[in-house]
């Protein structure tokens, strides 16, 4: 197994050391707990870190009055801790702050070990909470950019699409292929990984709700589903006809122009013209020729859907830009 240290590990180590150092310098009791809070609050994205920090802060603050009621009202006894948690945990869950259950238990045990609740203890615990969570939030403001990784995914997926189309072209022209289909499996994995990374990128941007890359990869995923449907149609063709050569020429041209740009409307028009040419050509003479041409027509219709998906992405993006302009005005 390869040994590696990620940026989150580095941030956790640095943040923990800083929070303990600050808490210790401030003269807080149980200063090491500030480090525990920092460890628990370091998350993979900025938004998740902010949500988690709020949940933990709320739970820790509520833990103090709950402890006062149960410990001072009943007794400082392990059974009372259990009784309190039976009420406290459902309360935290009801407030949608369940991530704070673990950290709040640290505060509860501090109070339990002190066997006395005083303003000094409350101020101390608030200091530990503020330092631990505050340092985590500050550390988590830095998130490395993933734009280059997203672009790399985009390039690789487009390369795979080109290879897949080229293999279709080769089969339509020669009826033979030694392709192992590895790009199919690889593309499926790349699309899933790319979408997850794009979602994480959105979570790291407070001011941007939409992610162009996420919509792009969703679009490619839908197109990929069509390509998976088209492949069996291509491989089912048992003879070469004139229409097959026309479709092959179209797919070859399309494969040379797989990019993020908006050229889908050009190829939609070309498909429309091709279908008109099909209708004007001589009718099939044999059943085999009829089945081949019917399969090719189905392929053309699927490719039309493939291009409409790309065109729809561009239209949605244009609409979003128009809405932003309207809001700005």
C-alpha positions as CSV (number, residue, x, y, z in Angstrom):
1,X,0.0,0.0,0.0
2,X,1.4,3.4,-1.0
3,X,2.1,5.8,1.9
4,X,0.8,9.3,1.2
5,X,-0.1,12.5,3.1
6,X,-3.0,14.5,1.8
7,X,-3.7,18.2,2.2
8,X,-6.5,17.4,4.7
9,X,-4.1,15.4,6.9
10,X,-1.7,18.3,6.8
11,X,-4.4,20.8,7.7
12,X,-5.6,18.6,10.6
13,X,-2.1,18.2,12.0
14,X,-1.3,21.9,11.8
15,X,-4.7,23.0,13.0
16,X,-4.7,20.7,16.0
17,X,-1.2,22.0,17.1
18,X,-2.3,25.6,16.7
19,X,-5.5,25.3,18.6
20,X,-3.9,23.5,21.5
21,X,-1.1,26.1,21.6
22,X,-3.6,29.0,21.6
23,X,-5.8,27.4,24.3
24,X,-2.7,26.6,26.4
25,X,-1.4,30.2,26.0
26,X,-4.8,31.5,27.1
27,X,-4.5,29.5,30.3
28,X,-7.6,27.4,29.6
29,X,-8.1,24.2,31.5
30,X,-8.5,21.0,29.4
31,X,-6.7,22.9,26.6
32,X,-6.0,19.6,24.7
33,X,-9.8,19.3,24.0
34,X,-9.5,22.3,21.7
35,X,-7.3,20.1,19.5
36,X,-10.0,17.4,19.5
37,X,-12.6,19.9,18.4
38,X,-10.3,21.0,15.6
39,X,-9.8,17.4,14.4
40,X,-13.5,16.8,14.3
41,X,-14.3,20.0,12.5
42,X,-11.8,19.7,9.6
43,X,-13.9,18.6,6.6
44,X,-13.4,17.9,2.9
45,X,-15.2,21.1,1.8
46,X,-15.7,24.6,3.1
47,X,-19.5,24.4,3.2
48,X,-19.5,21.1,5.0
49,X,-16.9,22.5,7.5
50,X,-19.1,25.5,8.2
51,X,-22.2,23.3,8.7
52,X,-20.3,20.9,11.0
53,X,-18.8,23.7,13.0
54,X,-22.2,25.3,13.6
55,X,-23.6,21.9,14.7
56,X,-20.8,21.2,17.1
57,X,-20.9,24.8,18.5
58,X,-24.6,24.6,19.1
59,X,-24.4,21.1,20.7
60,X,-21.5,22.1,22.9
61,X,-23.2,25.3,24.2
62,X,-26.4,23.4,24.9
63,X,-24.5,20.7,26.7
64,X,-23.7,23.2,29.5
65,X,-27.3,24.0,30.6
66,X,-28.3,20.4,30.3
67,X,-25.3,19.4,32.5
68,X,-26.3,22.0,35.0
69,X,-29.9,20.7,35.2
70,X,-29.0,17.1,35.5
71,X,-25.8,17.2,37.6
72,X,-26.7,19.9,39.9
73,X,-30.4,18.9,40.0
74,X,-29.9,15.2,40.5
75,X,-26.3,14.1,41.2
76,X,-22.8,13.8,39.7
77,X,-23.1,10.1,38.9
78,X,-22.5,7.9,35.8
79,X,-26.1,6.9,35.8
80,X,-27.1,10.5,35.5
81,X,-24.9,10.9,32.5
82,X,-26.8,8.1,30.8
83,X,-30.1,9.7,31.8
84,X,-29.1,13.1,30.4
85,X,-27.9,11.6,27.1
86,X,-31.3,10.0,26.7
87,X,-32.8,13.5,26.6
88,X,-29.9,15.4,25.2
89,X,-29.2,13.4,22.1
90,X,-32.8,13.4,20.8
91,X,-32.8,17.2,21.4
92,X,-29.7,17.7,19.3
93,X,-31.1,15.4,16.5
94,X,-34.3,17.4,16.6
95,X,-32.3,20.6,16.1
96,X,-30.6,18.9,13.1
97,X,-27.2,19.2,14.8
98,X,-26.4,15.5,15.2
99,X,-22.8,16.0,14.2
100,X,-22.3,17.8,17.5
101,X,-23.2,14.8,19.7
102,X,-19.6,13.5,20.0
103,X,-18.0,16.9,20.7
104,X,-20.6,18.0,23.2
105,X,-19.9,14.8,25.2
106,X,-16.4,16.2,25.7
107,X,-17.9,19.3,27.4
108,X,-20.3,17.1,29.4
109,X,-17.4,15.0,30.8
110,X,-15.4,18.1,31.6
111,X,-18.3,19.4,33.8
112,X,-18.8,15.9,35.3
113,X,-15.1,15.7,36.2
114,X,-15.2,19.2,37.8
115,X,-18.1,18.2,40.1
116,X,-19.1,21.8,40.2
117,X,-20.6,24.3,37.8
118,X,-19.3,27.9,38.0
119,X,-19.1,30.9,35.8
120,X,-15.3,30.3,35.6
121,X,-15.9,26.8,34.2
122,X,-18.5,28.0,31.7
123,X,-16.1,30.7,30.4
124,X,-13.3,28.1,30.2
125,X,-15.5,25.7,28.2
126,X,-16.7,28.5,25.9
127,X,-13.0,29.4,25.3
128,X,-12.1,25.8,24.4
129,X,-15.0,25.5,22.1
130,X,-14.3,28.8,20.4
131,X,-10.6,28.1,19.9
132,X,-11.1,24.6,18.7
133,X,-13.9,25.3,16.2
134,X,-12.5,28.7,15.2
135,X,-9.1,27.4,14.2
136,X,-10.7,24.6,12.2
137,X,-12.8,27.1,10.3
138,X,-9.8,29.3,9.5
139,X,-7.7,26.3,8.5
140,X,-10.4,25.1,6.2
141,X,-10.6,28.3,4.3
142,X,-7.8,27.0,2.2
143,X,-8.9,24.4,-0.4
144,X,-6.6,23.6,-3.3
145,X,-8.1,24.3,-6.7
146,X,-9.4,21.3,-8.6
147,X,-10.0,23.2,-11.9
148,X,-7.0,21.5,-13.6
149,X,-8.2,18.0,-12.5
150,X,-11.6,18.8,-13.8
151,X,-10.1,19.9,-17.1
152,X,-8.0,16.7,-17.2
153,X,-11.2,14.6,-16.8
154,X,-12.9,16.5,-19.5
155,X,-10.0,16.0,-22.0
156,X,-9.7,12.2,-21.2
157,X,-13.5,11.7,-21.5
158,X,-13.6,13.5,-24.9
159,X,-10.6,11.4,-26.1
160,X,-12.5,8.2,-25.1
161,X,-15.6,9.3,-26.9
162,X,-13.6,9.9,-30.0
163,X,-12.1,6.4,-29.8
164,X,-15.5,4.9,-29.4
165,X,-16.9,6.7,-32.4
166,X,-13.8,5.8,-34.5
167,X,-14.4,2.1,-33.7
168,X,-18.0,2.5,-34.8
169,X,-16.8,4.0,-38.0
170,X,-14.4,1.2,-38.6
171,X,-17.0,-1.4,-38.0
172,X,-19.5,0.3,-40.3
173,X,-17.0,0.5,-43.1
174,X,-15.3,-2.9,-42.8
175,X,-17.6,-5.0,-40.6
176,X,-14.6,-6.0,-38.6
177,X,-13.0,-4.8,-35.3
178,X,-10.5,-6.1,-32.8
179,X,-11.4,-3.4,-30.3
180,X,-11.4,-4.6,-26.6
181,X,-13.9,-1.9,-25.5
182,X,-11.8,-0.8,-22.6
183,X,-12.8,2.9,-23.2
184,X,-16.4,2.0,-22.3
185,X,-15.6,0.9,-18.8
186,X,-13.0,3.6,-18.3
187,X,-15.4,6.3,-19.5
188,X,-18.1,5.2,-17.0
189,X,-15.6,5.4,-14.1
190,X,-14.2,8.7,-15.3
191,X,-17.7,10.3,-15.5
192,X,-18.5,9.1,-11.9
193,X,-15.3,10.4,-10.5
194,X,-15.5,13.7,-12.4
195,X,-19.1,14.4,-11.1
196,X,-18.0,13.7,-7.5
197,X,-15.1,16.1,-7.9
198,X,-17.3,18.8,-9.5
199,X,-19.8,18.5,-6.6
200,X,-17.0,18.9,-4.1
201,X,-15.8,22.0,-6.0
202,X,-19.3,23.6,-5.6
203,X,-19.1,22.8,-1.9
204,X,-15.9,24.8,-1.7
205,X,-17.4,27.9,-3.2
206,X,-19.7,30.0,-1.0
207,X,-20.7,32.4,-3.7
208,X,-21.3,30.0,-6.6
209,X,-24.2,27.6,-6.6
210,X,-23.9,26.4,-10.2
211,X,-20.9,24.4,-11.4
212,X,-20.3,24.4,-15.2
213,X,-18.2,21.3,-15.0
214,X,-20.9,19.3,-13.1
215,X,-23.5,20.1,-15.8
216,X,-20.9,19.3,-18.4
217,X,-20.2,15.8,-17.0
218,X,-23.9,15.2,-16.5
219,X,-24.4,16.0,-20.1
220,X,-21.6,13.6,-21.2
221,X,-23.0,10.9,-18.9
222,X,-26.4,11.1,-20.7
223,X,-24.6,11.1,-24.1
224,X,-22.6,8.1,-22.9
225,X,-25.8,6.2,-22.1
226,X,-26.9,6.8,-25.8
227,X,-23.5,5.5,-27.0
228,X,-23.9,2.4,-25.0
229,X,-27.3,1.8,-26.7
230,X,-25.9,2.6,-30.1
231,X,-23.0,0.1,-29.9
232,X,-25.2,-3.0,-30.1
233,X,-27.0,-1.5,-33.1
234,X,-23.7,-1.0,-34.9
235,X,-22.4,-4.5,-34.1
236,X,-25.7,-6.1,-35.2
237,X,-25.2,-4.9,-38.8
238,X,-24.3,-7.9,-41.0
239,X,-23.9,-6.2,-44.3
240,X,-22.6,-3.0,-45.8
241,X,-25.0,-0.6,-47.5
242,X,-24.7,2.9,-48.9
243,X,-26.5,4.4,-46.0
244,X,-24.0,2.8,-43.6
245,X,-21.2,4.5,-45.4
246,X,-23.0,7.8,-45.1
247,X,-23.5,7.3,-41.3
248,X,-19.9,6.3,-41.0
249,X,-18.7,9.5,-42.7
250,X,-21.0,11.5,-40.3
251,X,-19.7,9.8,-37.2
252,X,-16.1,10.3,-38.4
253,X,-16.7,14.0,-38.8
254,X,-18.4,14.1,-35.4
255,X,-15.5,12.3,-33.7
256,X,-13.1,15.0,-34.9
257,X,-15.2,17.7,-33.3
258,X,-15.9,16.4,-29.8
259,X,-15.2,19.4,-27.6
260,X,-17.0,21.7,-25.1
261,X,-18.0,24.2,-27.8
262,X,-21.5,24.6,-29.1
263,X,-21.6,23.0,-32.5
264,X,-24.4,20.5,-31.9
265,X,-26.9,22.5,-34.1
266,X,-24.6,22.1,-37.1
267,X,-24.7,18.3,-36.8
268,X,-28.4,18.2,-36.0
269,X,-29.0,19.9,-39.4
270,X,-26.7,17.4,-41.1
271,X,-28.6,14.5,-39.6
272,X,-31.8,16.0,-40.8
273,X,-30.4,16.3,-44.4
274,X,-29.1,12.7,-44.2
275,X,-32.6,11.4,-43.2
276,X,-34.1,13.2,-46.2
277,X,-31.5,11.5,-48.4
278,X,-32.4,8.2,-46.9
279,X,-36.1,8.7,-47.8
280,X,-35.2,9.6,-51.4
281,X,-33.0,6.5,-52.0
282,X,-34.2,3.3,-53.6
283,X,-36.3,1.0,-51.4
284,X,-34.5,-2.1,-49.9
285,X,-34.8,-5.2,-52.2
286,X,-34.2,-7.9,-49.6
287,X,-35.3,-8.5,-46.0
288,X,-31.6,-8.3,-44.8
289,X,-31.1,-4.9,-46.5
290,X,-34.4,-3.7,-45.0
291,X,-33.3,-4.7,-41.4
292,X,-29.9,-3.1,-42.0
293,X,-31.4,0.2,-43.1
294,X,-33.9,0.1,-40.3
295,X,-31.1,-0.3,-37.8
296,X,-29.2,2.5,-39.4
297,X,-32.2,4.8,-39.1
298,X,-32.5,3.9,-35.4
299,X,-28.8,4.8,-35.0
300,X,-29.4,8.1,-36.7
301,X,-32.3,8.9,-34.4
302,X,-30.2,8.0,-31.3
303,X,-27.4,10.3,-32.6
304,X,-30.0,13.0,-33.0
305,X,-30.9,12.6,-29.3
306,X,-27.1,12.6,-28.5
307,X,-26.7,16.0,-30.1
308,X,-29.9,17.5,-28.6
309,X,-28.5,16.7,-25.1
310,X,-25.4,18.8,-26.0
311,X,-27.5,21.6,-27.4
312,X,-29.8,21.7,-24.3
313,X,-26.7,22.2,-22.1
314,X,-25.7,25.3,-24.0
315,X,-29.3,26.6,-24.0
316,X,-29.5,26.1,-20.2
317,X,-26.2,27.9,-19.7
318,X,-27.3,30.8,-21.9
319,X,-30.5,31.1,-19.8
320,X,-28.6,31.1,-16.6
321,X,-26.4,33.9,-17.9
322,X,-29.4,35.9,-19.0
323,X,-30.9,35.5,-15.5
324,X,-27.7,36.7,-13.9
325,X,-27.7,39.8,-16.2
326,X,-31.3,40.5,-15.3
327,X,-30.5,40.3,-11.6
328,X,-27.5,42.5,-12.0
329,X,-29.6,45.1,-13.8
